Amino acid sequence: MFAGVASITGVCYGMIGDNLPSKSDVVGLYQSNGILAIRLYKPDGDTFNALKGTDIDVMVGVPNEELALYANDASAAASWTLTSAKINRYIAVGNEVSGDDAYNILPAMSKIWDAICSAGHEDRIMVSTAVRFDVLTNTYPPSNSIFSASFMYPIVHFLNTTGNPLLANIYPYFAYAENQGSIPLDYALFTANRSVVSDGKYQYQNLFSAMVDSMYSALEKAGGSNVPVVVSETGWPSDGGVDTTVQNAQTYNQNLINKLGNGTPKVPTYMEAYIFAMFNEDQKTGDEIERHFGLFYPDQSLVYSIKFN
């Protein structure tokens, strides 16, 4: 379906903590661990400066609260693009946007894309938005999936026309935690040695692949059969909830890295994914698990051993 591209494992760099390392130390940690890509949720000058001269790919986000500005002001969108997109590979226009704000995504994307094309960067920088899995419905089996969110259909048309991917936050952990009676733990952790879900000619041994292929099936039905999926967030917490052990977090993330090169049953060519997150962030709000997704502690020691790429 898609041209061959080497699988890439990136890591999301959240900054919601009062005890995190300096930006230069963080970039050094990415380099020393062979992490090839970084996701930033908004532009950060100190991080951009630390990334200069490295080979680390960058995904940077347009914060949700700024979407309305760029949706309605082409000059503001162009200014943001010129100052924030110099070293980036992806621009994520909003993250898990919901409600009426979701209808600002496409006009903001369009104006930022126009600015990129005007600057001659359309072959280097891709523009998309990061969506939650619940923009889908009828996800079992994966081939039944369709977009339940109406704002997705014009976005898919834009992505298909411009050749940009869909960014999707895919969390088997949450699907498992909410459906323990019907989803086996080994299916969620990539450790099942059998087909758990059959979907026509496709057999699924892990939930991650089934969720990604649900996105692909919905894209096809929305006219986006040429739109690749980039997993912009995935991960497993090491504490604070159901089956949130250090061992399970290590198993999920290491198996994810090991299996990305095989793609999914529906799209077996390659896969690109960003693990959430680099650090345990002590100031994150919400359930306790939100503060335990990190691969590293703020003192830069590993929460658990893991090998990248």
QUIMOKA-V699297 format. One record per residue. SS is DSSP state (H for helix, E for strand, - for the rest). PSI is psi in whole degrees, 0 to 359 (999 if undefined). Layout:
BEGIN
ss psi
SS PSI
SS PSI
END
This chain:
BEGIN
ss psi
- 319
- 151
- 149
- 126
- 138
- 140
- 143
E 135
E 118
E 174
E 135
E 133
- 90
- 150
- 22
- 71
- 152
- 10
- 26
- 157
- 169
- 159
H 322
H 322
H 323
H 313
H 322
H 325
H 321
H 313
H 315
H 339
- 6
- 30
- 121
- 349
E 150
E 140
E 125
E 140
- 351
- 161
- 142
- 111
H 318
H 321
H 317
H 316
H 320
H 332
H 343
- 134
- 358
- 171
- 18
- 125
E 148
E 131
E 125
E 145
E 148
E 116
- 144
H 322
H 350
H 358
H 317
H 322
H 308
H 335
H 331
H 359
- 100
H 325
H 322
H 321
H 318
H 320
H 316
H 316
H 315
H 327
H 339
H 350
- 19
- 325
- 11
- 155
- 320
E 145
E 120
E 106
E 88
E 152
E 115
- 46
- 140
- 172
H 203
H 333
H 336
H 335
H 359
H 348
H 305
H 311
H 326
H 316
H 315
H 317
H 323
H 320
H 319
H 319
H 321
H 316
H 320
H 328
- 358
- 26
- 12
- 342
- 353
- 329
- 134
E 146
E 131
E 195
E 150
E 121
E 155
E 159
H 335
H 11
H 353
E 159
E 167
- 48
- 3
- 121
- 172
H 325
H 345
H 350
- 141
E 162
E 126
- 338
- 120
- 331
H 345
H 330
H 313
H 331
H 316
H 318
H 316
H 314
H 319
H 323
H 321
H 347
- 21
- 155
- 168
E 132
E 130
E 132
E 114
- 115
- 91
H 331
H 310
H 322
H 317
H 312
H 329
H 350
- 49
- 332
- 339
- 347
- 116
- 146
H 320
H 331
H 324
H 334
- 7
- 16
- 2
- 135
- 27
- 164
- 123
- 325
E 129
E 134
E 86
- 235
- 356
E 135
E 133
E 122
- 353
- 147
H 326
H 310
H 321
H 321
H 319
H 317
H 335
H 320
H 315
H 320
H 318
H 320
H 316
H 314
H 338
- 8
- 18
- 46
- 344
- 10
- 116
- 159
E 128
E 125
E 106
E 346
E 140
E 158
- 179
- 125
- 151
- 359
- 162
- 0
- 196
- 123
- 38
- 68
- 160
H 320
H 317
H 321
H 316
H 315
H 313
H 307
H 323
H 318
H 323
H 308
H 315
H 331
H 354
H 325
H 342
H 352
- 213
- 167
- 322
- 324
- 82
- 22
- 312
- 170
- 142
E 130
E 151
E 120
E 137
- 118
- 177
- 315
E 154
- 125
- 110
- 348
- 10
- 142
- 176
- 200
- 158
H 326
H 332
H 338
H 11
- 33
- 356
- 146
- 334
E 151
- 161
- 339
- 8
- 6
- 151
E 138
- 325
- 158
- 136
- 145
- 131
- 145
- 999
END
